[in-house]
Amino acid sequence: MTKQLVKDKIDQLPDTKIDTVADYIDYILYKENSVFPIWEIIKLQEESGVFDFLKDEPDLYPDDKLLEKYQ
């Protein structure tokens, strides 16, 4: 669908629906411009040391207790 077709369809709408269309366009633009920074959050977690307590966690299943070891 081209921009002109969308504009033509908007022109066919009653004036009472124009605000709804404008709100939806604002929503789409907001979603397009706001990228969820997942990699930034992961980096912050790694740097903050929030999971450092797991490094001192003893192995629940040490190698000498395994019946079969997969490689």
N, C-alpha and C positions, 0 to 999 in steps of 0.2 A: 504494500500500500504506500502510495507516495504522500508527501506532505500536502500536496494540493488536494488530494482526495479527502484527507483528514480535515483540512480547512473547509472544504465544501460541506462535509457532514456536520461540522460544528456550526456552520452558517445556517443549516436547516433546523437546528435545535431552537426550542423556545428560550426566551431570555431567562426564564427561571432556572434553566439547567446549565447556564454558562458558568455560574459559580462552582457548581459541582465538577464540571470539566476542568476548570482552572485549579481547583483543589487537587484533583487527581494528577494533573500535570505537575504541580508543585511536589506532590508525593513522589512521583517517578523521578523527578530531577534530584530530590533529596536522596533517594535510594542510590541513584547513579553516582552521586558525588561523595557519598559517605561510605568508604570502604572499611569494612571491619578489620582492624589491624591485628589479626590473630598472631602473626609472626612477631609483632612488637610485644604482645602480651607474653608469648612464650619466652622471648628474650629477657623480658623483665623478670619472669619467674626464675629463669636460670641464674641470672645475675644476683637476684635477691637472696638466694640460698633458702628459699621457703621449703624446699624438699631435701635439705641437707641431712635431716634426721634419718632418711632412708639409707644413706651411705653407711651408717653404723649398725644397720639392721643385720643381725646374724642370718646366715643361710638357713632356711627352714629344712632344706634337703641337701645336705652336703654330699659330695661325690662318693664318699665311702659308704653311704647308706643306700645308694641307688641299686636296684636290682638289675636294671638294664640302662646303659648309657647310650643316648642317641648322639650322633655327630652331625 
